[in-house]
Amino acid sequence: MVDDAVLSDDRAEDRPADRSADRPDGRPRSGRRRAVRKLLGRSVLVLGGLVTLVGVLLVAACWRDDNAIESRRGRAAAEVVSVSFQRTVVRYATPDGAVHSPAQGVLYPDGLEAGQVVWIEYDTDDTELARVEGRTFTLALLPVGTFLLAVWAVLGPLAWWLRRRV
């Protein structure tokens, strides 16, 4: 009788104490796996937050550039020299006779073609800062907003799924 009591106590120690952490199929969940999923869920949210921050900063930079141009605005006819994926180069002359071609290209160049002549607005203190006349930072809202919406459409459910499975 004493041997049976000791034997049954040993069997009780071999069984998991907390059955609430078991999976529906009866297998116990791994603590390490739960920790990794929790970390991945948080990492996905942090990544989404960083991408959102970059998008907001991009729009803020466009707004800042527009304010600089508005505060010291010059206007000139510019010839579109080249159009590429990375930038659209224009060449224009200021009233003092100097010819300028912003190294980073013109802001908001959508729809421009090489050889075209367009009106631009530029910052008279920084002639490297130029935009196509009539275009503002609001043109950046749609692409940035759409991109952020797509990012969160993927990362949101992924984070929810990872955290739900913890």
C-alpha positions as CSV (number, residue, x, y, z in Angstrom):
1,M,0.0,0.0,0.0
2,V,2.7,2.5,0.8
3,D,4.5,1.7,-2.4
4,D,1.3,2.5,-4.4
5,A,0.9,5.8,-2.7
6,V,4.5,6.8,-3.5
7,L,4.1,5.6,-7.0
8,S,0.9,7.6,-7.6
9,D,2.5,10.8,-6.2
10,D,5.4,10.4,-8.7
11,R,2.9,10.0,-11.6
12,A,1.2,13.2,-10.5
13,E,4.5,15.1,-10.6
14,D,5.1,13.9,-14.2
15,R,1.8,15.5,-15.4
16,P,1.6,19.2,-16.2
17,A,0.1,21.1,-13.3
18,D,-1.7,23.7,-15.4
19,R,-3.8,22.2,-18.1
20,S,-5.3,25.6,-19.1
21,A,-2.2,26.3,-21.2
22,D,-2.7,23.1,-23.3
23,R,-3.8,23.3,-26.9
24,P,-7.1,22.0,-28.0
25,D,-5.5,18.7,-29.1
26,G,-4.1,18.2,-25.6
27,R,-0.5,19.0,-26.3
28,P,1.0,21.5,-23.8
29,R,2.1,24.9,-25.2
30,S,5.7,25.8,-25.2
31,G,6.6,28.9,-23.1
32,R,9.4,29.8,-25.4
33,R,7.0,29.7,-28.4
34,R,4.6,32.0,-26.7
35,A,7.3,34.4,-25.9
36,V,8.6,34.4,-29.5
37,R,5.0,35.0,-30.8
38,K,4.5,37.9,-28.3
39,L,7.9,39.4,-29.3
40,L,7.0,39.0,-33.0
41,G,3.6,40.7,-32.5
42,R,5.2,43.6,-30.8
43,S,7.9,43.8,-33.4
44,V,5.3,44.0,-36.2
45,L,3.5,46.9,-34.4
46,V,6.8,48.7,-33.9
47,L,7.7,48.3,-37.6
48,G,4.3,49.6,-38.5
49,G,4.8,52.6,-36.2
50,L,8.2,53.4,-37.7
51,V,6.8,53.2,-41.3
52,T,4.0,55.5,-40.2
53,L,6.4,57.9,-38.7
54,V,8.5,58.0,-41.8
55,G,5.3,58.7,-43.9
56,V,4.3,61.5,-41.6
57,L,7.8,63.0,-41.7
58,L,7.7,62.9,-45.5
59,V,4.5,64.9,-45.6
60,A,5.9,67.3,-43.0
61,A,9.0,67.8,-45.0
62,C,6.9,68.6,-48.1
63,W,4.9,71.1,-46.1
64,R,8.1,72.7,-44.7
65,D,9.5,73.1,-48.3
66,D,6.3,74.6,-49.5
67,N,6.3,77.1,-46.6
68,A,9.9,78.1,-47.5
69,I,8.9,78.7,-51.1
70,E,5.8,80.6,-50.1
71,S,7.7,82.9,-47.7
72,R,10.3,83.9,-50.4
73,R,8.6,83.1,-53.7
74,G,10.2,83.6,-57.0
75,R,8.5,82.6,-60.3
76,A,10.2,81.6,-63.5
77,A,9.6,79.7,-66.8
78,A,11.7,76.5,-66.7
79,E,12.6,74.0,-69.3
80,V,12.3,70.3,-68.4
81,V,15.8,68.9,-69.1
82,S,15.2,65.2,-68.2
83,V,12.7,63.0,-66.5
84,S,13.6,59.8,-64.7
85,F,12.1,57.7,-61.9
86,Q,14.4,59.4,-59.3
87,R,14.0,63.0,-60.3
88,T,12.9,65.5,-62.9
89,V,15.6,68.1,-63.8
90,V,14.6,71.6,-64.8
91,R,16.6,74.6,-65.9
92,Y,15.5,78.2,-65.2
93,A,16.8,81.7,-65.1
94,T,16.3,84.1,-62.2
95,P,15.8,87.9,-62.6
96,D,19.6,88.5,-62.0
97,G,20.4,86.4,-65.1
98,A,21.8,83.4,-63.3
99,V,20.7,80.0,-64.7
100,H,19.8,77.4,-62.1
101,S,19.2,73.6,-62.3
102,P,18.3,72.1,-58.9
103,A,20.4,69.0,-58.3
104,Q,17.6,67.1,-56.6
105,G,15.1,68.1,-59.3
106,V,11.8,69.9,-59.0
107,L,9.1,69.1,-56.5
108,Y,5.8,67.5,-57.6
109,P,6.9,66.7,-61.2
110,D,4.1,64.4,-62.1
111,G,3.2,64.5,-65.8
112,L,6.2,66.5,-67.0
113,E,8.1,65.5,-70.2
114,A,11.5,66.4,-71.4
115,G,11.5,69.6,-73.6
116,Q,8.4,70.9,-72.0
117,V,8.4,74.5,-70.6
118,V,6.5,75.0,-67.3
119,W,6.1,77.7,-64.7
120,I,7.9,77.0,-61.5
121,E,8.0,78.7,-58.1
122,Y,11.3,78.7,-56.2
123,D,12.8,79.9,-52.9
124,T,14.7,83.1,-53.7
125,D,17.1,82.4,-50.8
126,D,17.7,78.8,-51.9
127,T,17.3,78.4,-55.6
128,E,17.8,74.6,-55.3
129,L,14.3,74.4,-53.8
130,A,11.7,74.7,-56.7
131,R,8.3,73.2,-57.4
132,V,5.9,73.2,-60.3
133,E,3.6,76.2,-60.0
134,G,0.3,75.5,-58.4
135,R,1.3,72.2,-56.8
136,T,1.7,71.8,-53.1
137,F,2.3,69.2,-50.4
138,T,-1.3,68.0,-50.6
139,L,-0.2,66.0,-53.6
140,A,1.9,63.9,-51.3
141,L,-1.1,63.0,-49.1
142,L,-2.7,60.5,-51.4
143,P,0.3,58.3,-52.2
144,V,1.6,58.4,-48.6
145,G,-1.8,57.8,-47.2
146,T,-2.5,54.9,-49.6
147,F,0.9,53.3,-48.8
148,L,0.3,53.6,-45.1
149,L,-3.2,52.1,-45.5
150,A,-1.7,49.1,-47.4
151,V,1.1,48.7,-44.8
152,W,-1.5,48.6,-41.9
153,A,-3.8,46.4,-44.0
154,V,-1.0,43.8,-43.9
155,L,0.7,44.4,-40.5
156,G,-2.5,45.0,-38.5
157,P,-4.0,41.6,-39.1
158,L,-0.6,40.0,-38.8
159,A,0.0,41.5,-35.4
160,W,-3.5,40.6,-34.3
161,W,-3.0,37.0,-35.4
162,L,0.4,36.7,-33.7
163,R,-0.8,38.1,-30.5
164,R,-4.1,36.2,-30.5
165,R,-2.2,32.9,-30.8
166,V,-0.2,33.7,-27.7
